[in-house]
Every structure is written in structure tokens, then in C-alpha cells.
Amino acid sequence: MASLLKALKLTKGVLVVAGKMDRNLRLACQNLPGVEAVAADAVNVYQMMRYPVILADRAGIEKLTARLASDAA
């Protein structure tokens, strides 16, 4: 995870939104300062407003979009 963030030139303030949270992703992010990992079905508004950068996988985007669409209806 550190090498990915470095390649993207993201150093602090990153929220990683995953379609499915797994142990490896959680462990990869927990020791990086300013980086928080969360499952798309558990992310909240405070987390999304707190971090200037949101990095998500395709499944995370799909789940988040579906969740927001169902809340708007």
C-alpha cells in the first residue's frame, strides 16, 4: 500500500474505500500515518469529509454508488 500511495504521490489524508475489507488491506493501511481503510458499506459522511483524497477500488465505488442511490430515493 505504501508503494502505491507513493507512486500516486499521496502522502497524507487518504481514505481507502474497499468493496470488501480484508485483513491484508487493513494491516497495510493501519501503520501508515493519515491513511484509513474502510469497507464501502461501513463508510460514513464524517470519514468522507475528513480526508481530502478518497481512493477506492471498483467494487467499493459500485457499493458506495448503490448505497447513495438508495438513500436518495
JOVEN-V533385 format. One record per residue. OMEGA is omega in radians with two decimals (none if undefined). BURIAL is b if it has 9 or more other C-alpha atoms within 8 Angstrom, else e. Layout:
BEGIN
OMEGA & BURIAL
OMEGA & BURIAL
END
This chain:
BEGIN
-3.13 & e
-3.13 & e
3.09 & e
3.13 & e
3.11 & b
3.12 & b
3.11 & e
-3.12 & e
3.07 & e
-3.07 & b
-3.11 & e
3.05 & e
-3.12 & b
3.01 & b
3.12 & b
-3.12 & b
-3.09 & b
3.07 & b
3.10 & b
3.13 & e
3.06 & b
-3.05 & e
-3.09 & e
3.12 & e
3.12 & b
-3.14 & b
-3.14 & e
-3.08 & b
-2.97 & b
-3.14 & b
3.11 & e
-3.12 & e
3.09 & e
3.14 & e
3.10 & b
3.09 & b
-3.12 & b
3.05 & b
-3.09 & b
-3.14 & b
-3.14 & e
-3.10 & e
3.13 & b
-3.07 & e
3.13 & e
3.14 & e
-3.11 & b
3.12 & b
-3.06 & e
-3.04 & e
3.14 & b
-3.13 & e
3.05 & e
3.13 & b
-3.05 & e
3.00 & b
-3.08 & b
-3.14 & e
3.10 & b
3.11 & b
-3.13 & b
3.13 & b
-3.14 & b
3.11 & b
3.12 & e
-3.14 & e
3.12 & b
3.12 & e
-3.14 & e
3.09 & e
-3.11 & e
-3.07 & e
none & e
END
